[in-house]
């Protein structure tokens, strides 16, 4: 597994082709021979579960993960319970889509107490583990880059995600490693090794200077500074052999025809991942 | 030291009033009773060392630090040597300004090998320690937020800076803790405690959502999500009792009259730090 990445593992995270509906994205994967797709819940809601399941079955495209559960911290118990219920719906959806992984973006703090918010994340995940187990769904804790600590997730390093996995002692919980979020981390190599056996996903994109937008600032593989090939080898050495998702929020890519994006994505994947 | 921060420790990092010359900034501190200033080298070069030293002496304003040395990684040994020589000039300037601290912004990687770049940082600091000792200057390693790992510094956590301090075993080397860069870190509390005895500076500003610009995205204390008061208490509990610098790159603040900014800075410092 040390050479070129295999196209059989390539997955389109559908936010990479944000202007496509889910139906268009499934067709696009089929047309461009991308065997996997990662589905976002708002796109799923637009298309409908039944239509999606049928379309996937007819196309042969497999679902690498559902994006996303999480968003656990909130200032009241009532609101935190609502979030937990929503995560249960996400688990049901993941099961219906026949994927095994629900990606968790754990959520920001409602106030200045980030330590408390992290406890709420811990409690929130704990609350949904039995439901995930019943439905055969694994919960992938995705650490987000520290620049999203205030508005998207208080889980910001792989080390932190690993600690949660260790805390639960449950096969239902693992980590999702996204290169854009973790590439900078001086502890990364050892944290990938620590994650052995619990890696549920590997996402790729690139970090190009300057980052012109906090959310839509990601770039196509090869356009930035991340050693994606090296990171893939580390992740594989730690035992992960599953799908590799390309997840890129980038306005310029969104403005291009989806088929062009998928072709470019395949080329860059082979060259840089 | 658990109540309000003391104004006697307040320092204007002069980038907070970027539109002021160094001469204007010293006058501004005197007029607004801000007892300390942190000086940037390009502003010092514009004004002149002799003029600056005389002006500081006449005003009674003390220099909390010189910004900045560092920028060690480069792809050739020749270029790395040039950077080291430039750091020696910075050490000389710090000594002439009668400050004891040179802040190190360690620099980005010239390529995709961030691990190698980190070794060059380690070597670069090691090379200037004897010179710093001769001149009575301490080297403050300032970890920068991971969102600057690609373009400003490959030292991105306080834990990493602490490891360097431990490696050198030299009283000449310590850390500078900037709230904006480290607030998100799940290891922060213990890393501040680990830094006991080697904390050379404490910088404050705030993280307001959304961050509209990667460089100029900082906000005035109280406008964002950082628990500055809690962090000051942690830093003090770890033994630091020196100046507290307000360092804010923010276009809106730069566009306001400097005296207004200094008055606001004093109010917010008393309320939130």
Interface residues (C-beta under 8 A of the other chain):
Chain A: X109 X111 X112 X113 X114 X118 X145 X146 X147 X149 X150 X151 X154 X156 X157 X159 X160 X183 X184 X185 X186 X207 X209 X210 X211 X214 X224 X225 X226 X227 X230
Chain B: X109 X111 X112 X113 X114 X118 X145 X146 X147 X149 X150 X151 X154 X156 X157 X159 X160 X183 X184 X185 X186 X207 X209 X210 X211 X214 X224 X225 X226 X227 X230
